[in-house]
Amino acid sequence: MNNTNKIEIIRECIDKKMQISIEREEIDDESLSTIPIAVSDQLLIVEYLYDFNFDGFKVLCMNDISKIKRGKVEEFHDKILISEGLIVKEELMSDIKTNTWFDFFESMLDKRKMIDISLERVNKGRTFFVGKIVSVKKEYLEILEVDIVGNWHKDVTQIFYENITLVSFANRYCEILNKYCSQAL
């Protein structure tokens, strides 16, 4: 499926607030249940659903998406979401940009949101980072990381855009971790 076809399906689902399942066969064996929020040629922002519950937003690279499914399962799940009164939280997304990773992170900079970043294609070194955006450079992002016991690192971490495959924010993990870690920024 080429990006043009993917974008057409995604835009229709954005307009109608319909669920899609996303597969990234080269990266992850599990599909993602989502409601798409915004799309560009490079990035897709979705509302992530886990067991019919909203669990934050995810930003994915369009080139990593191998399949988009919109069929009987997604239609049935739409009915459940509507019946249960689960609402898309688009107000969080009103000024988020999707053109490039640089644009996305720059638009998130002053939100002071805890984010997690995955580098799923990297074979050596760390592949998962949690923290807050400190600055946005032309080719990389600087974040202040927090460790698993809520302590903030002293130095910033540079993450190159070319390595990023997935970013999550406003999810349960980030929100609760942020609540209990020592304050920074």
Buried (B, 14 or more C-beta within 10 A) or exposed (E): EEBEEBBEBBEEBBEEBBBBBBBBEEBBEEBBBBBBBBBBEBBBBBBBBEEEEBBBBBBBBBBBBBEBBBEEEBEEBBEEBEEEEBEBBEEBBEEBBBEBBBBBBBBBBEBEBBBBBBBBBBEEEEBEBBBBBBBBEEEBBBBBBBEEEEEBEEEBBEBEBEBBBBBBBBBEBBBEBBEEBEEBE
